[in-house]
Amino acid sequence: MFKLQEIFKHLIGILDSITFSIGKNEVTLTYLFQVIAYLIIIAILANYLNKILRRRLLKRLISEYGIRYVFASLISYGIGAFCFIIILQTTGFNVSALAFLGGGLGIGIGLGLQGMTKNLVSGLSLLLERKIKIGNFIKFNDVEGYVTEISTRSATLKLEDGSSVIVPNRKLMENQLTNYHYKTDHVRLSLFIRVDYNSDLVLVTETLLISAYSENSVLKIPSPQVIFKGFGDSCLDFELWVWIDSDNMGIRFEIMSSLYFAVEYNLRQRNIKIPLAQREFWFKNYEMINFLSTEQAKNRMTLATNQGLKNHYTQTDTLTPSGLLSIKELLSKVEYFKTLDDLHIRKLIEIGTLKQLKYNEILFKENDPGDAFYIILSGSVEIFTETLNKTLAILHRGDFFGELALMLGIPRTASVKSQQETILFSINNQQFDKLLKDYPELSERIIEELGKNQEELHQRRQELKEKGLLKAEEEDTNIVDWVRHRLQSILTL
């Protein structure tokens, strides 16, 4: 033990005998090792303080992780640097000598550490500007993924296949990128669909919209849209626009695949053909094929047809309707819409939405605002009055209700609840308002149809009068003028 002490003292003596100058300071090798030890301890403590600030103290004040990271780093390492300087001063080191090292470090940064400096500055810009946040889905060059970490030097993106890629911050700042979360919560997806020239465009619109609503990940607001792109060489070109949550961008291909499956199935069920590409062949020297007799050519064409394309079309033509209800046909049966042409019917279908009811679910109650019109696509509903505790009617698939309350803006005269799981097609007052604003001529056509049922209109006006909801100037007006006034008032909702 004594010998070890002697060896240790002798080693310290050797280290103390080795000196060198830093500015005006004479520094021994022992002192240098002490400073390095202090520096390591301070770095460990600063890193521990950084974690406490990020995970506990600053979490209550700053919700954004990236901003917490910046402030925690500045505070912890700033305190660490301050403590290190205090230790140097208390041990007798002249801190002004560090200016020499600072100058050399500046030259090093200017020459050899340019990339690191750019990444550091870019990282601080990203964290402070907050145009890219953790959890955002971004597209950068050929890379797409969720941002899982933003540090002062680099950002980490988690790709759809589960792997991660580390991108230097300066690359994100210097190049164009797409952030699907920036100032928005939803993103539009576009599906390209082609149909045969003989297709009913209203039925195509209806089918595409029903397919869109069948996908749970598709948002109801904004509602899906069908865009007619134009006339192709052998088909009609459509785009189906749907919106999804930005958080679902990582599974957008799965959503689009599900939608394409639904579109193909629903088109096939309604006998809407997806055309095959057509090719025409022109022979420059027709005599070259005259070696085939007319009968031989006919036999070959028949064989090719039987083995090829005919099988496809025969299979399609033998499909019978699956019993799916057509919203177009149902709307044409509504007394007030039956005079509308296909363009207006299509607009009605496009602005409408699908609503699902669970068993025994209340759709609306008596005296609720008449803010929507409904068509039953599947299931059934009960019309009842709570005041009399009486069932007024049971409506089934294909029936419709609520059209007068919607068009006249009057309260509900009865309550409605589902008798089983039910799917409804609905047009609410805001959608109906938009339709009348886009097509002002529709209002007069609807007024004309409403005027044919004056007895029911008088009854509805009397009900409003009894409830005290009828203005004095409305009581003595002509019933058609009253309807016109009520319908036009919708445009000012």
PyMOL commands that set and color helices and strands:
alter all, ss='L'
color gray80, all
select helices_A, chain A and resi 2-17+29-60+65-90+95-111+114-129+169-174+201-213+246-269+286-289+294-307+309-317+327-333+342-351+403-408+429-438+441-450+454-466+472-475+479-490
alter helices_A, ss='H'
color red, helices_A
select strands_A, chain A and resi 19-22+25-28+137-140+143-150+154-159+164-168+177-179+186-195+225-231+236-245+353-357+362-364+372-378+381-385+390-395+400-401+415-418+422-428
alter strands_A, ss='S'
color yellow, strands_A
deselect
rebuild
show_as cartoon
